[in-house]
Amino acid sequence: MYIHLGENTVINGEDIIGIFDLDNTTVMKSTREYLKNASKNKKVINVSYELPKSFTVTAEDGYSVYISLLNVQTIVRRVKGIKS
């Protein structure tokens, strides 16, 4: 039931609220504001300091945002793999 997001980071798959592509979603001002506020509230966890491709929002501790170098399709496949 756990999803590996890269490096040494694993999250509970049942806590996932959404998985988003950084290139496509950060075009919108509302997404940039959301990520900025999450960062200000210390809710952002950088899984890797390489070029990020996605972010995953979870329900743990209110909410958390994991920024990952994995693309959305890879994370979705991992989620589907545990639910099969």
Backbone bond lengths (Angstrom), bond angles and torsions (degrees), N, CA, C in turn:
res aa  C-N    CA-C-N  psi(-1)  N-CA   C-N-CA  omega(-1)  CA-C   N-CA-C  phi
1 M - - - 1.439 - - 1.525 112.72 -
2 Y 1.307 116.97 3.90 1.456 120.19 179.99 1.517 110.47 -106.21
3 I 1.333 115.63 145.82 1.459 122.62 -177.95 1.520 108.81 -114.85
4 H 1.327 115.95 128.50 1.463 121.51 177.37 1.521 108.12 -86.25
5 L 1.340 117.03 122.36 1.459 122.13 -179.19 1.521 113.85 -99.94
6 G 1.322 116.50 -2.10 1.454 119.91 -178.20 1.515 110.57 122.59
7 E 1.338 113.91 161.76 1.467 120.67 -177.43 1.528 108.72 49.54
8 N 1.320 117.58 -125.88 1.473 121.70 -179.15 1.526 111.63 -111.81
9 T 1.334 116.77 30.33 1.454 120.53 -174.89 1.518 111.49 -108.55
10 V 1.334 114.17 125.45 1.452 121.94 178.63 1.526 107.26 -130.70
11 I 1.353 116.60 136.20 1.460 120.06 178.91 1.525 109.56 -124.26
12 N 1.309 115.95 159.57 1.456 121.40 176.09 1.525 108.20 -75.52
13 G 1.312 117.26 121.38 1.457 121.88 -178.29 1.520 113.32 -59.92
14 E 1.314 117.60 -27.98 1.457 120.72 -178.98 1.528 112.80 -76.43
15 D 1.329 117.41 -13.10 1.461 121.60 178.21 1.526 112.93 -87.97
16 I 1.327 117.91 -6.68 1.466 120.72 -175.16 1.526 110.43 -69.91
17 I 1.321 115.15 127.33 1.455 122.61 175.23 1.525 109.55 -95.88
18 G 1.336 116.52 -42.64 1.462 120.32 -179.33 1.511 112.04 -164.06
19 I 1.328 115.01 154.62 1.465 122.65 177.81 1.526 105.94 -125.39
20 F 1.324 117.07 126.12 1.460 121.09 -170.83 1.521 111.80 -130.16
21 D 1.315 115.74 143.41 1.459 123.03 175.82 1.525 108.24 -81.50
22 L 1.312 117.55 125.49 1.464 120.77 -177.36 1.519 112.74 -65.66
23 D 1.324 118.08 -41.14 1.465 120.43 -178.02 1.520 111.93 -62.40
24 N 1.315 116.94 -42.48 1.465 120.45 -176.11 1.519 113.44 -80.60
25 T 1.313 117.86 -37.02 1.468 119.64 -173.63 1.516 113.81 -85.21
26 T 1.325 118.36 -27.98 1.466 118.86 -176.99 1.524 112.56 -78.08
27 V 1.311 116.96 0.54 1.462 120.83 172.68 1.532 108.87 -68.63
28 M 1.318 115.64 -32.19 1.469 120.41 -178.55 1.529 110.77 -82.06
29 K 1.311 115.25 135.75 1.462 120.88 -179.55 1.524 111.64 -61.23
30 S 1.331 117.21 -37.59 1.464 120.26 -178.01 1.526 111.70 -62.91
31 T 1.328 117.51 -37.13 1.465 120.73 178.02 1.520 110.57 -68.79
32 R 1.320 116.75 -43.04 1.471 119.69 177.70 1.524 110.61 -60.35
33 E 1.331 116.77 -41.72 1.475 121.15 178.16 1.532 110.87 -63.85
34 Y 1.339 116.16 -42.60 1.467 120.56 178.98 1.524 110.73 -59.28
35 L 1.335 116.37 -48.12 1.466 120.46 179.94 1.526 111.54 -65.59
36 K 1.317 116.64 -37.26 1.472 120.62 178.00 1.526 110.37 -63.72
37 N 1.337 117.18 -44.83 1.466 120.91 178.87 1.523 111.43 -66.72
38 A 1.318 116.65 -40.14 1.466 119.91 177.66 1.519 110.34 -61.48
39 S 1.320 116.53 -41.10 1.466 120.60 178.69 1.529 110.77 -65.28
40 K 1.324 115.98 -42.88 1.462 120.37 179.42 1.527 110.90 -62.16
41 N 1.331 116.78 -35.33 1.463 121.73 179.53 1.532 113.23 -86.56
42 K 1.324 115.51 9.68 1.474 122.75 178.39 1.528 112.08 57.96
43 K 1.322 115.97 41.65 1.457 122.41 178.81 1.529 112.03 -106.07
44 V 1.333 117.82 0.27 1.458 121.53 -177.84 1.523 109.63 -97.85
45 I 1.320 114.95 130.24 1.465 121.57 176.99 1.522 107.60 -119.21
46 N 1.328 116.71 117.47 1.461 121.02 176.27 1.512 107.83 -84.69
47 V 1.327 115.01 115.89 1.461 120.44 -179.21 1.518 110.10 -74.73
48 S 1.318 117.07 -33.72 1.456 121.93 179.83 1.521 108.22 -147.06
49 Y 1.284 116.59 151.35 1.454 119.68 179.27 1.517 111.68 -98.52
50 E 1.340 116.31 15.03 1.455 120.93 171.40 1.523 107.51 -82.79
51 L 1.320 116.69 179.14 1.456 121.29 -178.29 1.527 110.62 -59.17
52 P 1.344 118.59 115.05 1.460 120.53 -177.73 1.522 111.79 -75.32
53 K 1.338 115.20 148.44 1.459 120.99 179.84 1.525 112.45 -119.23
54 S 1.331 116.87 -23.50 1.457 119.07 -176.12 1.515 110.88 -149.45
55 F 1.326 114.06 166.42 1.456 119.10 168.98 1.520 108.54 -137.16
56 T 1.326 114.35 144.38 1.459 122.05 -177.98 1.515 107.90 -119.72
57 V 1.318 115.79 128.16 1.462 121.61 178.23 1.522 107.57 -100.33
58 T 1.329 115.84 129.85 1.463 120.96 179.22 1.527 110.36 -122.51
59 A 1.312 114.79 163.82 1.468 121.28 -178.74 1.522 112.76 -91.58
60 E 1.327 118.38 6.03 1.460 119.20 -178.48 1.525 110.57 -73.01
61 D 1.313 116.24 141.40 1.471 122.81 -179.77 1.530 111.67 51.52
62 G 1.322 117.63 48.28 1.460 121.21 -175.76 1.513 108.95 86.45
63 Y 1.304 115.99 -70.31 1.455 122.64 169.88 1.522 108.33 -165.21
64 S 1.310 115.59 153.89 1.459 122.41 175.08 1.518 107.97 -140.59
65 V 1.325 116.19 150.17 1.457 122.34 178.65 1.520 107.98 -120.87
66 Y 1.324 116.06 118.42 1.457 122.17 178.89 1.522 109.01 -103.41
67 I 1.327 116.58 120.67 1.459 121.36 177.67 1.518 107.39 -98.36
68 S 1.340 115.05 124.63 1.459 120.54 -170.18 1.524 111.99 -129.52
69 L 1.324 115.66 155.19 1.458 120.88 174.78 1.520 111.72 -83.81
70 L 1.333 117.77 -7.31 1.459 121.36 177.24 1.526 110.17 -76.56
71 N 1.339 116.25 146.05 1.457 117.67 176.12 1.526 109.83 -82.36
72 V 1.311 115.47 164.80 1.462 121.67 -175.61 1.522 111.63 -57.49
73 Q 1.335 116.98 -43.80 1.460 120.79 -177.19 1.523 111.97 -59.81
74 T 1.310 117.58 -38.86 1.467 121.29 179.18 1.527 110.62 -64.50
75 I 1.302 116.94 -44.85 1.473 120.08 -179.85 1.527 110.12 -66.18
76 V 1.324 117.07 -42.06 1.471 120.67 179.33 1.524 110.33 -61.78
77 R 1.330 117.91 -42.30 1.469 120.50 177.23 1.519 110.97 -59.81
78 R 1.319 117.02 -39.91 1.469 120.64 178.78 1.523 110.56 -65.74
79 V 1.311 117.27 -40.49 1.468 121.59 178.40 1.530 109.47 -64.66
80 K 1.318 117.36 -46.63 1.463 120.90 -179.97 1.523 111.16 -63.99
81 G 1.329 116.73 -32.90 1.459 121.00 179.50 1.512 113.03 -63.58
82 I 1.329 116.87 -33.97 1.465 118.40 -179.57 1.517 111.77 -83.67
83 K 1.332 117.39 -20.07 1.466 120.60 -177.74 1.524 111.71 -93.41
84 S 1.329 117.67 -5.39 1.469 120.78 -178.76 1.505 111.37 -78.41
